[in-house]
Amino acid sequence: MEKEDKKGVDIEKELTYKKRNFFEASDEKKIGKAYEYGEDYKKFLDASKTEREAVATSVKYAEKNGFKPYVFGEKLKAGDKKYYNNRDKSLVLFVVGSENISEG
């Protein structure tokens, strides 16, 4: 009887899937990075209670990371990091690629 129980447990392990959460599946380094990201995100949320504040905060982050404002008609070259602020209500960030858009 004991042998049959063991066989049933083995079959169960083979045929079932146990969901693992992020903390079970990740190492300490990844977990630390997730907490760090969460802290930065909380700071962003604290500074960005409205869409206008969110755009202003995002512009600061973008400029810190090398993005420059885009002016309509401006000539762009591969690798340019630009942003377009739409009346302080929405923000578009983009990096100009080197391939044709049809190439992905």
C-alpha positions as CSV (number, residue, x, y, z in Angstrom):
1,M,0.0,0.0,0.0
2,E,2.8,2.4,0.9
3,K,4.5,1.7,-2.5
4,E,1.2,2.7,-4.3
5,D,1.0,5.9,-2.3
6,K,4.5,6.9,-3.3
7,K,3.7,6.1,-6.9
8,G,0.6,8.3,-6.7
9,V,2.7,11.2,-5.3
10,D,5.2,10.8,-8.1
11,I,2.5,10.8,-10.7
12,E,0.9,13.9,-9.1
13,K,4.3,15.8,-9.2
14,E,4.7,14.8,-12.8
15,L,1.2,15.8,-14.0
16,T,0.5,18.9,-11.9
17,Y,1.8,22.4,-12.1
18,K,2.6,24.4,-9.0
19,K,2.5,28.2,-9.5
20,R,5.5,29.9,-7.9
21,N,5.4,33.6,-7.1
22,F,8.2,36.1,-7.8
23,F,9.8,35.6,-4.4
24,E,10.0,31.8,-4.8
25,A,11.3,32.0,-8.3
26,S,13.9,34.7,-8.0
27,D,17.3,35.1,-6.3
28,E,18.2,37.8,-3.7
29,K,19.7,40.1,-6.4
30,K,16.5,40.2,-8.4
31,I,14.4,40.7,-5.3
32,G,16.6,43.6,-4.3
33,K,16.2,45.2,-7.7
34,A,12.4,44.8,-7.5
35,Y,12.3,46.6,-4.1
36,E,14.6,49.3,-5.5
37,Y,12.3,49.8,-8.5
38,G,9.3,49.9,-6.1
39,E,10.8,52.7,-4.0
40,D,11.5,54.8,-7.2
41,Y,8.0,54.1,-8.4
42,K,6.6,55.3,-5.0
43,K,8.6,58.5,-5.3
44,F,7.2,59.0,-8.8
45,L,3.6,58.5,-7.6
46,D,4.1,60.9,-4.7
47,A,5.4,63.6,-7.0
48,S,2.7,62.9,-9.7
49,K,-0.8,63.2,-8.3
50,T,-2.2,64.6,-11.6
51,E,-1.4,64.1,-15.3
52,R,0.4,67.4,-15.5
53,E,2.6,66.6,-12.5
54,A,3.3,63.2,-14.0
55,V,4.4,64.8,-17.3
56,A,6.6,67.3,-15.4
57,T,8.2,64.5,-13.4
58,S,8.7,62.3,-16.5
59,V,10.4,65.2,-18.4
60,K,12.9,65.5,-15.5
61,Y,13.6,61.8,-15.6
62,A,13.9,61.8,-19.4
63,E,16.3,64.8,-19.4
64,K,18.4,63.1,-16.8
65,N,18.7,60.1,-19.2
66,G,19.7,62.1,-22.2
67,F,16.4,62.9,-23.9
68,K,16.0,66.3,-25.5
69,P,12.8,68.1,-26.5
70,Y,11.6,67.5,-30.1
71,V,10.7,70.4,-32.3
72,F,8.4,69.8,-35.3
73,G,10.4,69.7,-38.5
74,E,13.7,69.0,-36.8
75,K,16.0,66.7,-38.7
76,L,16.6,63.5,-36.8
77,K,19.4,61.0,-37.0
78,A,19.8,57.5,-35.8
79,G,20.3,57.3,-32.0
80,D,18.6,60.6,-31.2
81,K,16.7,60.5,-27.9
82,K,13.8,62.9,-28.0
83,Y,10.6,63.7,-26.2
84,Y,7.5,65.6,-27.2
85,N,5.4,67.3,-24.4
86,N,1.8,67.7,-25.6
87,R,0.5,70.7,-23.6
88,D,1.7,69.3,-20.3
89,K,-1.0,66.6,-20.5
90,S,0.8,63.7,-22.3
91,L,4.4,62.9,-23.1
92,V,5.9,60.9,-26.0
93,L,9.5,59.6,-25.6
94,F,11.3,58.0,-28.6
95,V,14.7,56.9,-29.7
96,V,15.4,57.1,-33.4
97,G,16.4,53.8,-34.9
98,S,18.8,53.1,-37.8
99,E,16.6,50.5,-39.6
100,N,13.6,51.2,-41.8
101,I,10.3,51.0,-39.8
102,S,9.2,48.1,-42.0
103,E,12.2,46.1,-40.7
104,G,11.0,46.4,-37.2
